[in-house]
Amino acid sequence: MTSWVLINVLVLMQIPNLKLEFLGYYLAELSLLENDCVKLLPSLVAASVVFLSRFTIQPKLHPWVRAYF
């Protein structure tokens, strides 16, 4: 599985939000440019990207939703 697929799964576990999804894809692409991130598991990259995207878009809300637990 790639990080794109995992981002899609994590985003679809909540209310669909195109801004969140596109920001997640963008951050995942940026992580491929960083040599230290290339050796990480795609699931770790996807989880980090979703966390950062949710926090960036809605900073007053907790970045994780109950569906992730």
Backbone as a ProteinNet text record, in pm:
[ID]
protein_1_A
[PRIMARY]
MTSWVLINVLVLMQIPNLKLEFLGYYLAELSLLENDCVKLLPSLVAASVVFLSRFTIQPKLHPWVRAYF
[TERTIARY]
83.6	0	87.4	41.6	114.1	51.2	122	68.6	-56	-69.7	-187.9	-312.2	-303.2	-417.7	-453.7	-354.6	-380.4	-438	-392.3	-449.2	-596.4	-625.4	-763.8	-850.8	-801.1	-876.3	-898.6	-795	-807.5	-900.2	-897.7	-985	-1129.5	-1152.8	-1289.3	-1352	-1272.6	-1326.6	-1402.7	-1396.2	-1463.9	-1549.3	-1599.6	-1677.3	-1582.5	-1614.7	-1525	-1496.9	-1372.3	-1328.9	-1220	-1251.8	-1156.9	-1032.1	-1047.9	-931.7	-834	-887.6	-805.5	-737.8	-812.5	-757.9	-645.3	-667.1	-566.4	-442.6	-461.8	-347	-268.1	-337.9	-270.8	-188.6	-244.7	-169.6	-46.9	-64	47.8	160	123.6	225	292.5	217.2	276.2	377	343.9	437.6	563	545.5	661.7	750.3	688.6	768.1	857.2	817.2	900.7	1027.5	1027.2	1145.8	1249.2	1207.3	1297.9	1355.3	1486.1	1550.9	1521.7	1507.7	1481	1341.3	1247.1	1109.7	1089	1178.5	1161.6	1174	1252.7	1272.9	1164.4	1068.1	959.7	851.5	776	664.7	555.7	489.3	381.8	269.6	242.3	136.7	175.2	301	346.9	341.2	380.7	373.2	228.7	139.3	-2.2	-64.1	-35.9	-91.1	-39.2	88	146	87	67.4	11.2	-132.7	-212.4	-351.2	-356.3	-271.6	-266.6	-231.9	-126.5	-82.4	-185.6	-247.6	-350.2	-469.8	-517.4	-632.8	-598.1	-477.5	-437.4	-421.2	-373.4	-354.7	-487.9	-582.4	-711.7	-800.6	-800.5	-885.9	-801.6	-726.2	-634	-702.1	-827.9	-895	-954.3	-965.8	-1019.6	-907	-936	-837.8	-815.7	-689.9	-662.8	-709.4	-725.7	-771.1	-919.2	-987.6	-1129.5	-1141.7	-1254.7	-1276.6	-1265.1	-1294.2	-1290.8	-1149.5	-1046.9	-909.8	-866.8	-937.6	-895	-945.7
-118.3	0	123.7	222.2	348.1	443.5	550	647.6	716.1	725.4	786.1	705.9	574.5	488.8	502.1	502.8	513.3	650.1	755	887.7	887.4	827.8	820.3	744.7	636.2	557.6	639.2	705.5	784	903.6	964.9	1079.8	1033.4	918.4	869.8	816.8	797.7	751.6	862.8	982.4	1095.4	1162.8	1279.2	1353.8	1393.5	1359	1391.7	1542	1573.9	1712.3	1720.5	1782.8	1789	1868.1	1973.1	2053	1967.8	1890.2	1800.8	1694.8	1639.1	1534.2	1587.7	1702.4	1757.8	1806.3	1863.8	1904.4	1781.4	1673.8	1549.6	1493.5	1492.6	1444.1	1531.5	1662	1754	1729.4	1715	1689.6	1553.8	1455.2	1323.9	1334	1412.5	1433.2	1504.9	1604.3	1674.9	1583.4	1487.4	1396.2	1307.1	1284.2	1203.7	1277.7	1409.1	1487.3	1486.4	1455.4	1451.9	1311.3	1300.4	1168.8	1093	1163.2	1095.6	1034.8	1092.7	1042	924.5	908.3	800.9	664.3	654.4	523.7	489.2	580	553	467.6	396.8	317.8	409.5	369.5	452.9	480.6	386.1	408	518.8	526.9	633	768.6	772.3	897	940.8	847.3	880.4	931.5	865.2	909	1047.7	1071.9	1203.3	1311.3	1279.1	1374.9	1409.8	1310.3	1336.5	1419.2	1386.7	1463.3	1609.7	1630.9	1767.2	1842.7	1775.6	1840.5	1882.6	1792.6	1826	1939.9	1938.8	2043.8	2177.3	2174.5	2297.2	2358.9	2276.4	2327.4	2369.2	2290.9	2319.7	2315.2	2421.1	2417.9	2410.9	2448.5	2446.5	2310.3	2221.6	2088.2	1987.9	1882.3	1776.7	1704.7	1685.3	1629.5	1485.4	1407.7	1269.7	1259.1	1179.1	1151.5	1012.5	983.2	855	736.5	755.4	645.8	588.9	667.1	620.2	523.2	520.2	435.9	297.7
0	0	0	-70.8	-72	28.9	56.7	152.2	95.7	-37.2	-98.4	-63	-72	-40.7	106.3	192.4	335.7	372.8	307.2	331.9	292.4	179	133.1	233	287.6	386.2	513	562	684.9	667	550	525.2	512.2	449.8	430.8	559.2	665	792.3	864.3	811.6	872.1	765.2	792.3	693.3	580	455.3	343.8	334.8	318.2	312.1	204.1	91.8	-19.3	16.6	94.4	133.8	215.2	306.2	387.9	300.7	208.6	122.8	33.6	-29.8	-119.1	-44	73.3	154.8	197.6	230.7	266.3	152.9	33.4	-82.9	-109.2	-94.4	-116.3	-15.3	111.5	213.7	193.7	148	120	5.6	-95.3	-205.6	-157.1	-70.7	-16.5	67.2	135	216.6	130.6	5.5	-83.9	-125.1	-113.8	-148.6	-37.1	81.9	198.1	212.6	208.7	213.3	342.3	453.4	580.6	584.8	511.6	512.6	418.4	322	222.8	288.8	393.4	456.8	559.9	582.3	675.6	610.2	692.4	641.7	586.4	478.8	423	522.8	611.9	710.5	808.5	845.2	935.1	866.3	740.5	663.5	649.4	618	599.5	729	840.3	968.2	1005.6	982	1012.1	924.1	797.8	703.4	739.5	774.5	812.2	940.6	1036.5	1161.4	1133.6	1055.3	1025.8	943.1	848.5	765.7	849.6	934.7	1020.2	1115.3	1170	1262.8	1190.2	1066.9	989.5	950.9	908.5	862.7	979.2	1086.8	1202.5	1330.5	1358.2	1472.4	1609.4	1618.9	1749.5	1783	1684.5	1707.3	1728.9	1802.2	1822.1	1688.3	1646.3	1513.8	1492.5	1597.5	1579.2	1609.9	1532.3	1556.7	1617.1	1679.4	1745.7	1651.2	1524.4	1425.9	1410.3	1443.8	1427.1	1535.7	1649.2	1761.3	1748.6
[MASK]
+++++++++++++++++++++++++++++++++++++++++++++++++++++++++++++++++++++

